[in-house]
Amino acid sequence: MAGEQGGPVWVIGAGGHGKSVISVLRVSGYTVEGLVDDDSSLWGTEVLEVPVVGPVDELAGRQNARAVIAIADNVARKQIAERLDHVEWVTLVYPNNYLNPLARLGPGAVVFPGAVIGVDVSIGAHAIISGQCTVGHDTVLEDYVQLGPGAIVAGEAFVGEGTFLAMGSMVAQRVRVGGWSILGAGAAALRDLPAGCKAFGIPARPVGELSKKDDSAR
C-alpha cells in the first residue's frame, strides 16, 4: 500500500461516498485533516464533524499532503488525480477484509467492508471495490475501475480502465471487459465486451456506446 499507515489524510469529495471513506479511514487508524469539494455550497459545512474547507485546488499549495479521492464518478477521479500529481495517495483497505498477501493495490485504491481479494490480483490506482465484492485469482482491474456492492469478478478476468461494474453484476472467468464501459446491475458478462459500451442482461449484451452524460452519472 502507498504511504505510511495512520496519520492525517485529506478527503476529496464531501458527498455520500466521502462519508463512507471517512468511516473507513477512522477505523483504519487515520485522522481526517479536512474535506475539499468544488461545490461551493458545501464550503463551511461539516461531514461527520469534518469541515469542508474549500475547493479541490486547496490541496494544490499544500506540501506533503496525503489524500483519498472519495468521488464515485470514475472520470472525475481521473481528472482530479491528474490535477494533483504532487499529492501522496493513500491506499485504503477496510480492516479484516480478506486481501491475499500477493494481491497488489495501486495508489488511492479503496476497498470497503466484506471484500475478498484473491491471489495475484492486480487492482489499479484510484479503483473502488465496494462492500461484499469478490475478485478472483490472477484478475486485473485497471486504474479507476469501480465495482458496485456485491459485484463478482472471477479468476483470470480483465476489466479495463474506468469501467463500472454495477451492483450485483458478474464477470466470468477469463472474460475481458474493455475500458470505460458499464455493466448493468445484476448483469453477467459471460463473454468479452468491447470498450466504451453499456451492457445489460444475462448474458450481458452491449446496447449502445457511452456518452459523456453516462460517464458523469456514475
N, C-alpha and C positions, 0 to 999 in steps of 0.2 A: 504494500500500500504506500501511497505517496505521503511523505512528511511524517513528523513526529506525532505519536498518539497523544491525545489530550491537548489542552491549551486553548487559547482563544481562536474563534473562527467566525468569519462573516458569512451571512446567508444572503444570497441574491435571489430576491423574489419573496413578496410578502403575502402571497395568496395561500390557498389551502395546502398546496404542495410544500410551501415554505414552512407551514405549521408542522407538517409531518417530518420534515428534515430537522427542524429544531428539536423535536422529541427524540429522534434517533441520536442526534449529537449529544444531548444531555445524558442519555442512558449509556453512551459510549465514552463518557468521561471528558467531553469537551465543554467549554463555556462558549456562549454565543455573544460575540462582540457587539453585533448590531445587524440590522437588516437594511438593504438598499433595494429600491424598486423605482422604475421610471414612471410609475403612475403617481403624479404629484398629489393626488387626493389622499394618498396614504401617508405622506410625509407628516411626521409629528404624531402618528398613531402608534399603537403597540400591537404585537402579535405574541401571545403567551408571555407578556411582560417584557418583550424585547422591543426597543424603539426602532421605528423606521426613520432613518436619519436623512435620507435624500436619494438622489438618482444613482444608477449603477456606476456612473463615472466618478462618484465619490471615492471609489476604490482606486481610481487611476493614479492619484497622487500619494497613495499610502504605500510606503516601503515595507517589504516583508509581510504583506497581507496574505492571510490564508483564508480560503473561501470554498463554499459549495454553491453551485448553481441550482436553485430549487425552483425551476420553471419546467412545467411539463411539456411545453412546446419544443419539439426537437430542433426545429430551425432556429428558434430564439436562443437555445442553449449554445448552439454552434457559433452564432453571431457574437454572443457575449464572450465566449471563450477566446475568440479571435481578437476582440477588442481589448481584453485584459490579459495580454500574453505574459505580463510580469508577475501575475498572481500565482501563489502556490496552491494548487487544487488538492483538497483533502478527499481521499477515497474513504468511503464510509460503509461499514457493514454492521448491521444490527447484531448485537451480541447473541450468541447461542444459535445463530444460523449455521447450517452445515455448509462450510466452504472448504472444499478439498484443498490440502496443502499445495497441490500442484496447479491449482487454478490461478489465473493471472487477471488482475483488475487494473484498468487504466486510471489515470488521474481524474478525480472528480466523479467517478462512478459511485452510485448509491444503491445499496442492497437492503431492502426493507424486511420486516419480520416474516419468518416462516419459509424463507427461500432455501432451496437445495441446489448447490452448485457443484457439479461433478469434477472428476479428474481431468486435467489438461484442458479445461475450458479457458477460452480467452475472451474477456469482456473489455470492450474498448473504453476510451475516455468519455466521461460525462454520460455514460449509459445509466438507465434507470431500470432496476429489477424490483418490481412491486411485490407486495406480500403474497406468500404461498406459491411463488413461481418455482419451476424446476427446469434446470438446464443440464442436459446430459453430457456425458464424456466427449471430449475432443470437439466440442462445438465452438464456433467462432461467432461472437456478436460484435460487430464493428462499432466504431465511435457513434455516440448519440442515439443508439438503439434504445427503445423503450418497450418493456414488457409490462402489460397491464396485469391486474390482480389475477392470480391463478393460471397464467399462461404457462404452457409447457413447450420446451424445445428439446427434442430427442437427440440422441448421440450423433456426433459427426455431421451435424447440420451447420448451415451458414446463413446468417442474417446480416444483410448489407447495411451500410451506414445510414443512420437516421430513420430506419424503419420502425413502425409502431405495430406491435402485436397486441390487439385489444384483449379485454378481459375474457378469460376462459378459452382463448384460441390455442391452437396447437400446430407445431411444425414437426413433421415426421422425420424419422432417421434418414440422414444423408440428403435431405431436401435443402435446396438453396432458394432463399428469398432475396431478390435484388434490393438495392439501396433505395431509400426514401419511398417505401411502399407502406400501405396499410393493410393488415389482415384483420378483418372484422371480428367482433365479439362472437365467440363460440365457433369460429371457422376453423377448418382443419386443412392445412397445406400438405397434401399428400404427394404432390409433385412440384417441381421447380416453378417459381413465379418470377416474372420479369421485374426489372427496376421500375420504380415510379408508377406502380399500379395500385388499384384498390381491388381487394379480393374478398369474397364472402362465400359462405356455404360449406357443405361437406359433400364431396371435396371442394376446396376453395377454388373459385374461378375468377379471373380478372373481369371486372365490369366497367373499367374505364381507367383513364390516367388521372393522376393527381393534379389539382390546380393549386395556385398559391393560397386560395381560400381554404382548401382542405388542409394544407400544411399548418396554417395559422390556427386551425381549430383544435389541434391536438392538445 
